[in-house]
Amino acid sequence: TELILQLNQELMKILLKNLKNEKITDKELEEIGKIESKIKDITTTRKFSNDIETKYLKEISENKY
């Protein structure tokens, strides 16, 4: 999903910084924490009977455009 792509992108940034011996900022760590929180929320509350993922996808698509 979109969240996994966002998480992978942030992790790649941090990995590259680490390889260059650059410091990881608090903002970057905070962003990863936010994404992790969203993933936890979705995975703990989703069921076949609700449409949490559909609502989330709709929300992020509206925010992108």
C-alpha positions in Angstrom: 0.0 0.0 0.0 0.9 3.6 0.0 2.0 3.5 3.6 4.6 0.8 2.8 6.0 2.8 0.0 6.3 5.9 2.3 7.9 3.8 5.0 10.4 2.3 2.5 11.2 5.8 1.1 12.0 7.2 4.6 14.0 4.1 5.5 16.1 4.4 2.3 16.8 8.1 3.1 18.0 7.1 6.6 20.1 4.2 5.3 21.8 6.5 2.7 22.5 9.1 5.4 23.9 6.4 7.7 26.2 5.1 4.9 27.5 8.7 4.4 28.0 9.0 8.2 25.4 11.8 8.3 23.2 12.5 11.3 19.6 11.4 11.2 17.3 14.3 12.2 14.6 14.2 14.8 12.2 15.2 12.1 13.1 12.2 10.0 12.7 9.9 13.0 9.3 11.5 13.8 8.1 11.0 10.2 8.9 7.3 10.4 7.1 7.1 13.8 4.0 8.7 12.2 4.0 6.2 9.4 4.5 3.3 11.8 1.6 4.5 13.9 -0.7 4.7 10.9 0.3 1.1 9.9 -0.4 -0.1 13.5 -3.8 1.6 13.5 -4.8 0.0 10.2 -3.5 -3.5 11.0 -5.1 -3.6 14.5 -8.5 -2.3 13.5 -9.0 -3.8 10.0 -11.4 -6.6 9.5 -13.3 -8.1 6.6 -16.4 -6.4 7.9 -15.1 -2.8 7.8 -13.5 -0.7 5.2 -10.7 1.0 7.1 -8.2 0.5 4.3 -10.6 1.8 1.7 -11.2 4.9 3.8 -7.5 5.5 4.3 -6.8 5.1 0.5 -9.5 7.6 -0.2 -8.0 10.0 2.3 -4.5 9.9 1.0 -5.7 10.1 -2.6 -7.7 13.3 -1.8 -4.6 14.8 0.0 -2.4 14.1 -3.0 -4.5 15.9 -5.6 
